[in-house]
Amino acid sequence: MNRWINTKALNGFEMVSITGSLAWKNRQSSIHIHGVASGGRFQAYSGRMLEFEVTTRPMKITVIAHQCRL
């Protein structure tokens, strides 16, 4: 399977949605997150988040721990 990743660095954007999963796979953490970011001109970018840094405001994240394996 051929995969390509088109990366983009966004500065001055607000995260309007983040969803994903935090899990363990083969005894290592596995993080899979998608997000939507919006800019001052109401343009939005979405996709898989490879990394991000919160720079100007606090960010609240809710993590729900499931009692069973999904």
N, C-alpha and C positions, 0 to 999 in steps of 0.2 A: 504494500500500500504506500503510495506517495503522499506525503503530507507537506504542506507549506504553511509557514506562519508569516503573516504580514504584521510586523510590530510597529507600534506608534507610541511615542512619548507625549503625554498630555500634561501641560502645565496650566494652572489657572482654571481648572475645571472642578465641578462639584460632582461627587459620586451620588447619583440619585437612586441606584439600586445595586445591591450585591447579593448574590446567592451562590450556594455551592455546597461542598462537602469536605469535611475533615475526617480522615479515616486512617486505618493502619493496613498496610499491604506488605506482605513478606517482612514483617517486623520493622518496617520503616513507615514514617508518616507519609500520607498521600493527601495532597490538597488540590482540589479542583474548584476554581472559582470563576464565575462570569459576572460582569458588571456593566453598568450603563453610566456614562459620564456626560454631563451637559455643560456647555459653555455659555458665555454672556450673550451670544447671538442666537441662542436657542437651538444650536446644532448639537446632536448627540452622537456618541460613539459607543458601540457595544461589542462585547466579545469576551474571550477568555483572558483573564488577568494573569499575567506571568509574574508580575511584581508590582507593588505600589507603595507609596510613602505618604503618610498624612503629614501635611506641612503647616497648615494655617489654623485649623480648628480641631477640637476634639472629635473623635468618631466613636459612636457606640455600636457594638456588635453583640448580637444575641446568638448564643450557641445552645442548641437543643441536643442533649445527650439521649440517645435511644437506649432502652434497656435490652433490646435484642439486636442481633446482627442483621443488617439489611442486605 
